[in-house]
């Protein structure tokens, strides 16, 4: 089902240094210099991105009613929404995504993603780690892997979670040093601030220095017996925390109030809208991986699917996502910032008796933009009813591999978990290269 043959349509790394010696003879094979250079360019992956913003639509959005509409299907499948054209000929999206439709040249829609579970927690864990939950191993999320592989940039925490929830977003066996810097507050609230970036009013830096000195004295004897580097890792963690507290540029990056009111209004004065604006500020400031997740299971539309999408969910998502990719593009950041929109699964082709759609992991849609992704295209397809992949199936493991690959991380790299189990970052997934990269 994984259809590996679809992925690497151009073999990777097939051109060696001696190929140029042979260019003069290519004409005998019907391959001119222009063709050779074109194929060479296609074989070489784009420059990797240095950051990723992942918008998680927790609960599982309906692909039928967003990015993979089925207007020719019977009424109990196609639903009540109509498709509208985008600014790319041949690509359509839901009528309640008018702003997103105007940015279609900047993103790619993958309509053939498939998962392994219809349970929320398992599905989210699978999406964020590439592994199903295990009683013996807690696997690290994508953000933690990026933190471990790429480290911090410009003094910013490498992995930041902008959400009121944190399930499936942790560091797993990589440990606390790679856990997300968690922004629990709603950035759309007028009083929004991040308490962790400020000292208590009854504390100053002299107090901090005194306590640090005392802690070092107490730890000295134990450090001599530390054979596995735990103290060194903890000291590094505390030093990074102190650097963050002392950094005015880090505090500045979290201050969405510095943005023009007009731009804040374009994103939308919602948790997702201001969360996306905050994410842009954070990657601009140096963050590596930012996850935006407005509320738990809010896209879980078992009842009143169309009412909820029309009146609440799509009007919040549409300005947030469309403005984010346009804003990144205007600032010259889109090419170096990968943006991913995904839920843990899709929803059933047929509408249930409550006017909703139920869980459906067999096929769903994911949107990717920036970071070398070629916009203005659809990759893969689902069948006529949106029930299963039809062309170019993409597993959740392949999706994770693509994200890592776009960030310059080898998805086939292996770690050993604490129990000695060999652990491949992408769990065997293959990155999608051509034609979307």
Phi and psi in degrees as a GROMACS rama.xvg file:
@    title "Ramachandran Plot"
@    xaxis  label "Phi"
@    yaxis  label "Psi"
@TYPE xy
-74.225  -21.7572  UNK-2
58.2247  50.9607  UNK-3
-55.853  -33.091  UNK-4
-61.4084  -20.7037  UNK-5
-75.6273  -22.3347  UNK-6
-78.308  -59.6323  UNK-7
-93.6378  76.1836  UNK-8
-66.9681  -24.9595  UNK-9
-116.883  122.935  UNK-10
-56.5846  143.603  UNK-11
-88.8338  140.675  UNK-12
57.11  41.1106  UNK-13
-91.6835  -5.82425  UNK-14
-106.078  119.191  UNK-15
-97.651  176.98  UNK-16
-65.9196  -25.8587  UNK-17
-81.8551  -4.2245  UNK-18
-62.3853  -33.7841  UNK-19
-67.3741  -27.3523  UNK-20
-65.1838  -29.002  UNK-21
-91.1734  -2.45511  UNK-22
-57.263  -38.7452  UNK-23
-62.6418  -23.7011  UNK-24
-94.6321  -3.23156  UNK-25
-66.9791  -28.1831  UNK-26
-58.9977  -30.5467  UNK-27
-66.6205  -21.6482  UNK-28
-97.5715  6.72975  UNK-29
81.7546  14.2659  UNK-30
-117.045  104.671  UNK-31
-79.7729  173.274  UNK-32
-61.3965  -40.3541  UNK-33
-61.2742  -43.5857  UNK-34
-65.0296  -39.5778  UNK-35
-61.171  -47.3443  UNK-36
-64.7606  -35.8047  UNK-37
-63.5415  -47.3057  UNK-38
-66.3525  -35.2878  UNK-39
-61.6229  -41.8688  UNK-40
-66.3588  -37.965  UNK-41
-67.8829  -31.731  UNK-42
-74.5441  -28.5905  UNK-43
-84.5503  123.037  UNK-44
-62.1884  151.645  UNK-45
-64.51  159.8  UNK-46
-55.6101  139.342  UNK-47
-68.8402  153.98  UNK-48
-75.7427  160.532  UNK-49
-110.312  2.74709  UNK-50
-157.511  157.876  UNK-51
-137.053  134.749  UNK-52
-111.535  119.465  UNK-53
-112.439  114.164  UNK-54
-92.5146  111.754  UNK-55
-99.3696  116.45  UNK-56
-92.6896  80.6875  UNK-57
-63.739  129.338  UNK-58
115.795  -23.1551  UNK-59
94.0352  96.6478  UNK-60
-75.3734  153.163  UNK-61
-77.9323  117.521  UNK-62
-69.5447  -30.3946  UNK-63
-62.4422  -28.3342  UNK-64
-111.42  18.1394  UNK-65
-136.774  -77.8625  UNK-66
-114.588  0.800168  UNK-67
-142.651  62.8689  UNK-68
-74.7953  151.541  UNK-69
-123.975  71.9917  UNK-70
-65.9663  -18.7283  UNK-71
-91.2218  -6.79657  UNK-72
-77.3947  167.035  UNK-73
-65.3123  163.436  UNK-74
-62.4514  -33.9063  UNK-75
-77.158  -0.407933  UNK-76
-110.862  -47.6982  UNK-77
-71.1991  -25.8978  UNK-78
77.6524  -162.267  UNK-79
-104.218  -5.32446  UNK-80
-87.4346  155.06  UNK-81
-114.065  148.606  UNK-82
-80.4641  153.489  UNK-83
-128.302  152.917  UNK-84
-71.2016  155.179  UNK-85
-105.855  -173.803  UNK-86
-80.5615  9.37252  UNK-87
-120.239  122.117  UNK-88
-57.3368  131.993  UNK-89
92.0691  -11.122  UNK-90
-104.831  128.405  UNK-91
-123.344  151.477  UNK-92
-136.357  177.484  UNK-93
-63.8605  146.593  UNK-94
-61.6205  -19.0413  UNK-95
-95.2612  19.0234  UNK-96
-124.478  51.2481  UNK-97
-65.6822  -34.5307  UNK-98
-74.0448  -38.8447  UNK-99
-63.3644  -35.1246  UNK-100
-61.0731  -30.8312  UNK-101
-79.6057  -7.16843  UNK-102
-113.248  13.4031  UNK-103
-61.6308  -23.964  UNK-104
-69.1039  -10.9334  UNK-105
-103.994  -6.78507  UNK-106
-133.015  161.279  UNK-107
-116.311  139.097  UNK-108
-103.862  124.529  UNK-109
-101.701  112.223  UNK-110
-101.508  13.6702  UNK-111
-131.817  29.0401  UNK-112
-77.4977  140.034  UNK-113
-135.996  147.475  UNK-114
-120.126  -164.953  UNK-115
-124.971  -6.30374  UNK-116
-146.093  148.885  UNK-117
-105.119  13.6023  UNK-118
-98.0237  136.519  UNK-119
-57.6142  -56.2729  UNK-120
-63.9829  -44.7919  UNK-121
-63.2628  -41.1892  UNK-122
-64.1849  -41.7565  UNK-123
-68.6489  -40.6362  UNK-124
-61.6679  -42.8151  UNK-125
-63.558  -43.9414  UNK-126
-60.5541  -43.0546  UNK-127
-87.1555  -17.2562  UNK-128
-118.935  -24.6017  UNK-129
84.6317  2.04037  UNK-130
-127.843  148.98  UNK-131
-76.3266  150.238  UNK-132
-56.5821  142.737  UNK-133
-131.249  144.102  UNK-134
-76.2065  -18.9669  UNK-135
-98.9234  -22.6231  UNK-136
-137.519  132.594  UNK-137
-100.71  108.275  UNK-138
-79.7134  146.74  UNK-139
-75.5214  145.486  UNK-140
-75.8092  168.901  UNK-141
-56.8669  -42.2703  UNK-142
-61.495  -38.5185  UNK-143
-68.4558  -38.4721  UNK-144
-62.0969  -43.0197  UNK-145
-63.9124  -41.3984  UNK-146
-59.4074  -44.8018  UNK-147
-68.0623  -39.2395  UNK-148
-81.0218  -39.556  UNK-149
-104.47  -23.1594  UNK-150
70.8294  -171.417  UNK-151
-83.3117  160.859  UNK-152
-138.88  128.306  UNK-153
59.7881  27.3235  UNK-154
79.1875  0.419106  UNK-155
-81.6189  148.319  UNK-156
-57.0152  132.068  UNK-157
-69.5531  -31.1435  UNK-158
-125.986  119.609  UNK-159
-127.7  133.689  UNK-160
-112.11  114.189  UNK-161
-101.515  92.8323  UNK-162
-169.85  156.123  UNK-163
-86.6385  -6.48411  UNK-164
-128.492  163.047  UNK-165
-140.267  15.8833  UNK-166
-67.0282  137.267  UNK-167
69.5603  12.4942  UNK-168
-110.42  9.07957  UNK-169
-84.7832  -175.105  UNK-170
-90.5698  -10.6103  UNK-171
57.0901  -139.307  UNK-172
-73.8713  -3.76966  UNK-173
-72.2393  -18.9327  UNK-174
92.5765  170.434  UNK-175
-59.7303  -26.3485  UNK-176
-62.5236  -19.8132  UNK-177
-114.904  13.9622  UNK-178
-70.1735  156.059  UNK-179
-71.9873  146.371  UNK-180
-74.049  112.955  UNK-181
-96.6179  116.159  UNK-182
-97.0952  98.8075  UNK-183
-83.518  -22.2102  UNK-184
-77.2676  152.9  UNK-185
-80.0027  114.532  UNK-186
-68.3736  -7.63683  UNK-187
-86.265  -10.1137  UNK-188
-73.4154  139.531  UNK-189
-58.494  -29.0445  UNK-190
-93.6507  15.2833  UNK-191
-58.8382  129.577  UNK-192
-158.604  163.317  UNK-193
-106.983  102.667  UNK-194
-57.2292  -32.4741  UNK-195
-64.6261  -13.0306  UNK-196
-93.3804  3.14551  UNK-197
-128.499  143.047  UNK-198
-74.7758  156.765  UNK-199
-63.1677  152.551  UNK-200
-64.3457  -22.7498  UNK-201
-96.7077  17.2721  UNK-202
-131.58  145.228  UNK-203
-132.017  178.586  UNK-204
-70.1795  -23.5445  UNK-205
-65.4086  -40.8126  UNK-206
-62.4306  -42.7582  UNK-207
-60.6146  -45.1861  UNK-208
-63.4726  -41.8111  UNK-209
-62.1183  -44.2632  UNK-210
-67.4553  -37.64  UNK-211
-65.1054  -40.4267  UNK-212
-62.5668  -44.4656  UNK-213
-63.6693  -42.1905  UNK-214
-62.1632  -40.5114  UNK-215
-63.5835  -38.8704  UNK-216
-65.651  -42.556  UNK-217
-67.6513  -31.7374  UNK-218
-81.1974  -17.0359  UNK-219
-55.0869  -47.0068  UNK-220
-66.1183  -38.2936  UNK-221
-71.3386  -32.0012  UNK-222
-62.4279  -30.5221  UNK-223
-65.358  -23.3084  UNK-224
-102.575  2.29966  UNK-225
-78.0615  109.504  UNK-226
-102.528  -10.2389  UNK-227
-115.549  10.2455  UNK-228
79.0102  15.3154  UNK-229
-65.3233  -40.6696  UNK-230
-67.1002  -40.7972  UNK-231
-61.6148  -40.9456  UNK-232
-65.7281  -40.5622  UNK-233
-67.3411  -40.8997  UNK-234
-61.1799  -40.3405  UNK-235
-63.0409  -40.419  UNK-236
-62.0903  -46.6925  UNK-237
-65.2998  -38.4008  UNK-238
-64.8095  -41.6321  UNK-239
-64.7108  -39.349  UNK-240
-62.5188  -41.8131  UNK-241
-65.304  -40.3763  UNK-242
-61.3407  -39.3493  UNK-243
-64.7252  -44.4095  UNK-244
-62.4052  -34.7632  UNK-245
-82.899  -14.0462  UNK-246
-85.8721  114.446  UNK-247
-67.0723  -30.1841  UNK-248
-68.1148  -33.5802  UNK-249
-67.1085  -46.9634  UNK-250
-58.9896  -39.8986  UNK-251
-62.518  -40.0517  UNK-252
-62.1895  -32.1231  UNK-253
-82.2215  -5.22078  UNK-254
-91.0604  85.571  UNK-255
-66.9829  -17.6937  UNK-256
-65.0794  -14.5068  UNK-257
-76.5197  -14.3283  UNK-258
-75.6034  148.716  UNK-259
-58.6907  142.92  UNK-260
-57.9031  -38.1631  UNK-261
-62.4239  -39.9849  UNK-262
-70.6166  -40.1462  UNK-263
-60.7385  -39.0562  UNK-264
-67.4438  -34.8796  UNK-265
-63.4753  -41.8454  UNK-266
-65.5327  -29.4339  UNK-267
101.652  134.137  UNK-268
-84.9536  57.0215  UNK-269
-125.815  169.419  UNK-270
-60.9583  -41.5833  UNK-271
-72.3908  -41.8368  UNK-272
-61.1725  -51.6736  UNK-273
-73.6558  -25.4335  UNK-274
-65.0093  -39.5766  UNK-275
-68.7265  -38.7049  UNK-276
-63.5247  -43.4215  UNK-277
-61.1067  -41.8071  UNK-278
-60.2284  -41.3349  UNK-279
-62.0515  -42.2384  UNK-280
-63.9653  -36.4992  UNK-281
-70.8958  -43.7703  UNK-282
-69.9921  -31.921  UNK-283
-64.2803  -33.0151  UNK-284
-82.5398  -13.1765  UNK-285
129.218  -3.50279  UNK-286
-63.6326  147.815  UNK-287
-92.9487  -39.966  UNK-288
-143.684  118.962  UNK-289
-123.826  125.086  UNK-290
-104.497  127.767  UNK-291
-110.454  123.48  UNK-292
-146.752  105.832  UNK-293
-68.8288  -46.0583  UNK-294
-160.775  151.886  UNK-295
-71.3786  130.442  UNK-296
56.3853  23.4608  UNK-297
-67.6376  -23.3933  UNK-298
-90.8126  11.9008  UNK-299
-84.9423  80.7391  UNK-300
-96.8514  67.556  UNK-301
-69.9337  -24.7572  UNK-302
-134.056  148.682  UNK-303
50.7252  45.124  UNK-304
-54.9664  -48.2283  UNK-305
-73.9578  -35.6963  UNK-306
-64.6199  -45.6388  UNK-307
-66.1747  -42.1777  UNK-308
-64.6675  -45.0429  UNK-309
-68.7586  -41.6611  UNK-310
-93.9564  -21.5441  UNK-311
-131.624  -56.7039  UNK-312
-71.0632  -52.0469  UNK-313
-70.2535  -37.2955  UNK-314
-64.6326  -21.6579  UNK-315
-83.8552  -43.0568  UNK-316
-70.8181  -41.8003  UNK-317
-56.3543  -54.3054  UNK-318
-69.3879  -31.9391  UNK-319
-64.8822  -52.7801  UNK-320
-69.3269  -47.3948  UNK-321
-63.5369  -40.2788  UNK-322
-70.0632  -36.3856  UNK-323
-58.8664  -51.3967  UNK-324
-71.1108  -32.3641  UNK-325
-69.1183  -41.719  UNK-326
-63.3071  -46.1526  UNK-327
-59.6579  -41.4299  UNK-328
-64.3017  -45.3114  UNK-329
-62.382  -30.3175  UNK-330
-90.6479  1.31189  UNK-331
73.109  22.47  UNK-332
-104.683  -10.3906  UNK-333
-67.9592  -36.5263  UNK-334
-65.5675  -25.2769  UNK-335
-105.254  2.20828  UNK-336
-124.959  117.24  UNK-337
-83.5965  130.394  UNK-338
-116.133  127.682  UNK-339
-126.201  133.648  UNK-340
-119.005  119.832  UNK-341
-156.046  149.042  UNK-342
-112.195  -178.8  UNK-343
-79.7664  -17.9969  UNK-344
-169.439  -179.32  UNK-345
-98.7211  -155.845  UNK-346
-134.295  160.699  UNK-347
-59.4042  146.782  UNK-348
-60.7547  -41.8279  UNK-349
-90.0758  146.858  UNK-350
-86.9201  133.207  UNK-351
-83.1578  179.607  UNK-352
-66.707  -16.4429  UNK-353
-96.1336  11.6688  UNK-354
73.544  22.6426  UNK-355
-121.364  179.911  UNK-356
-125.513  143.596  UNK-357
-97.9391  -176.732  UNK-358
-67.5253  141.03  UNK-359
-151.226  98.8069  UNK-360
-88.9233  -4.81382  UNK-361
-68.2656  -28.0788  UNK-362
-162.358  141.928  UNK-363
-159.221  174.318  UNK-364
-108.608  146.244  UNK-365
-131.584  142.021  UNK-366
-112.142  135.327  UNK-367
-131.5  141.256  UNK-368
-144.053  155.865  UNK-369
68.9914  -173.746  UNK-370
58.7548  29.9883  UNK-371
91.8227  -4.49108  UNK-372
-72.2542  131.422  UNK-373
-80.7219  118.403  UNK-374
-77.329  174.827  UNK-375
73.6271  32.4251  UNK-376
-149.439  160.878  UNK-377
-114.556  132.815  UNK-378
-113.461  129.336  UNK-379
73.2522  173.289  UNK-380
-156.214  159.231  UNK-381
-103.167  169.617  UNK-382
-73.8393  -176.175  UNK-383
-60.986  -25.6254  UNK-384
-105.442  2.67931  UNK-385
68.1264  35.3544  UNK-386
-98.6475  -35.7044  UNK-387
-147.523  161.676  UNK-388
-63.4437  142.76  UNK-389
-106.658  -49.6645  UNK-390
-126.67  145.88  UNK-391
49.704  59.2159  UNK-392
-60.9177  139.78  UNK-393
-124.946  114.946  UNK-394
-77.2533  163.841  UNK-395
-60.1717  -35.9656  UNK-396
-63.363  -38.2275  UNK-397
-65.3154  -38.177  UNK-398
-61.8721  -47.2132  UNK-399
-60.838  -40.2792  UNK-400
-62.6173  -37.4696  UNK-401
-66.1341  -41.4268  UNK-402
-62.1176  -47.9918  UNK-403
-62.0357  -44.3606  UNK-404
-60.0783  -41.3794  UNK-405
-66.849  -22.1362  UNK-406
-94.2388  9.75676  UNK-407
77.6065  19.022  UNK-408
-106.135  131.45  UNK-409
-70.3281  111.309  UNK-410
-68.348  -13.4375  UNK-411
-92.5745  -0.128012  UNK-412
-60.85  148.84  UNK-413
-120.875  140.606  UNK-414
-115.784  168.194  UNK-415
-112.641  127.418  UNK-416
-73.8465  167.272  UNK-417
-56.2851  -28.0082  UNK-418
-89.3039  10.0825  UNK-419
88.5061  0.515099  UNK-420
-72.0964  135.153  UNK-421
-74.8094  132.182  UNK-422
-131.167  113.979  UNK-423
-91.8029  134.611  UNK-424
-54.3033  -40.5733  UNK-425
-99.1336  7.22371  UNK-426
52.8069  39.9639  UNK-427
86.1779  0.688514  UNK-428
-70.3438  152.27  UNK-429
-110.024  133.506  UNK-430
-69.3614  143.439  UNK-431
-76.4945  122.666  UNK-432
-107.302  -70.2337  UNK-433
-105.704  138.031  UNK-434
-101.07  3.16694  UNK-435
-82.1213  -13.827  UNK-436
